[in-house]
Amino acid sequence: RGCAEYERREGRDSMYKVATFLVKCFWGKPEEMADALGVLLLTWNQALYRYGPPDSDELSKCIADNMNKINHFRQREITTFSASDEGSTQELVERFLDALKTEKSGRKSSVAVAKALHLLAPAFFPLWDKKIARAYGCYYSKEPAQKYVSFCTIIREIANGVKGYVGDSPKTLVKLIDEYNYSKYTKRWI
């Protein structure tokens, strides 16, 4: 129901499709990958970045420095998330928090980080926003990396519970769960 409502109200989800296409197209080229992430982040995170974007050089460096971890997670699904992934996930969140901060004010966004990580590993890293995080008891104002790990654990359990009920879809299970969460908690359409 939530995914259907998301599609009805959000339509084609153009920015997401373009950003995922560009990340895939430029995979292995950190500078271009950073630009691809920017397509989505500057659109979906207007409130944060309207006064200045993140430093693209910092983001490119962060991607390059963490490419091995990113490659590892890109090959996996959220259903495989385990305790052995917690440290690497926390480290990625912390690194991307710094890399995605606004260039002028230095503001950081856990939401921007989740979006970036999701685009880099779309079947593994879940999306969230303030309302979704609160709904799952993972509000991130303090210890955002640890809260994101807790959120990944919760989404893994949900994914394991619903994977048998999801038909053929070009979208990842993580994206479908996000569409439900967005419809229910962020927009309250359902």
VEXFIVEX-654643 format. One line per field, with one value per residue (C-alpha): residue in one letter; x, y, z. Coordinates in steps of 0.1 Angstrom, whole numbers. Example, Ala and Ser with C-alpha at 12.3 -4.5 7.8 and 13.67 -1.06 7.14 Angstrom:
BEGIN
code: A,S
c1: 123,137
c2: -45,-11
c3: 78,71
END
This chain:
BEGIN
code: R,G,C,A,E,Y,E,R,R,E,G,R,D,S,M,Y,K,V,A,T,F,L,V,K,C,F,W,G,K,P,E,E,M,A,D,A,L,G,V,L,L,L,T,W,N,Q,A,L,Y,R,Y,G,P,P,D,S,D,E,L,S,K,C,I,A,D,N,M,N,K,I,N,H,F,R,Q,R,E,I,T,T,F,S,A,S,D,E,G,S,T,Q,E,L,V,E,R,F,L,D,A,L,K,T,E,K,S,G,R,K,S,S,V,A,V,A,K,A,L,H,L,L,A,P,A,F,F,P,L,W,D,K,K,I,A,R,A,Y,G,C,Y,Y,S,K,E,P,A,Q,K,Y,V,S,F,C,T,I,I,R,E,I,A,N,G,V,K,G,Y,V,G,D,S,P,K,T,L,V,K,L,I,D,E,Y,N,Y,S,K,Y,T,K,R,W,I
c1: 0,28,48,17,9,45,43,10,22,59,55,86,111,133,161,166,167,192,215,215,222,251,267,266,279,308,316,353,358,354,352,324,307,307,290,264,257,253,225,203,217,213,177,165,185,177,171,207,225,206,233,262,270,294,330,332,369,363,335,357,385,361,348,383,396,366,362,371,344,319,326,321,287,275,276,253,217,205,193,230,238,255,274,306,294,288,323,327,292,299,332,316,289,314,336,307,293,326,327,291,291,282,313,304,287,301,266,264,234,228,200,225,249,222,212,248,255,222,232,266,251,214,205,224,222,187,174,160,149,141,106,115,144,122,95,121,136,168,168,203,209,235,257,244,267,256,219,224,238,207,185,203,196,159,156,174,147,119,135,138,102,88,111,89,59,76,70,92,104,133,137,158,141,157,142,107,109,120,90,67,84,83,46,38,61,73,43,15,-2,-12
c2: 0,25,18,22,55,66,59,76,108,109,97,86,95,111,124,91,73,98,97,59,57,82,64,32,48,65,36,36,73,91,126,117,96,126,146,119,119,157,153,137,155,190,182,161,181,216,228,219,228,259,281,261,227,202,204,182,176,163,141,127,120,103,80,72,65,42,25,-10,-8,7,-21,-47,-33,-26,-64,-72,-69,-56,-91,-100,-71,-85,-75,-78,-49,-25,-11,-5,10,34,44,51,72,93,98,108,131,151,149,160,189,222,240,274,267,232,218,180,159,122,123,133,105,79,91,90,56,42,54,38,5,6,-29,-26,9,21,57,77,111,126,113,78,76,87,62,34,48,58,96,107,140,122,94,94,66,43,52,44,9,3,14,-10,-38,-29,-26,-60,-76,-59,-70,-106,-105,-91,-104,-133,-110,-87,-95,-86,-51,-33,-15,-29,-42,-13,12,-4,-3,34,42,26,45,78,73,63,84,113,122,104,94,60
c3: 0,9,-22,-44,-27,-32,-69,-72,-56,-65,-101,-119,-92,-118,-97,-80,-114,-128,-98,-96,-134,-131,-101,-120,-152,-134,-110,-100,-108,-75,-89,-113,-86,-63,-91,-95,-57,-60,-85,-58,-27,-41,-51,-21,5,-7,29,38,7,-5,12,-2,-15,1,-10,-40,-35,0,-12,-40,-16,8,-19,-31,4,11,-23,-10,17,-7,-33,-6,4,-31,-38,-9,2,36,45,50,74,105,136,116,94,122,126,88,86,115,100,66,83,102,71,49,76,73,35,30,54,39,26,42,75,82,89,88,78,87,61,33,44,43,8,-4,10,-4,-39,-35,-22,-31,-20,13,29,38,35,64,74,108,109,97,122,151,141,145,177,159,160,152,169,191,179,143,132,160,153,116,125,147,119,94,119,121,83,79,101,81,48,60,70,37,10,3,-4,-28,-65,-94,-91,-106,-73,-44,-13,6,-18,-15,23,21,-1,25,53,34,27,63,85,65,44,64,32,47
END
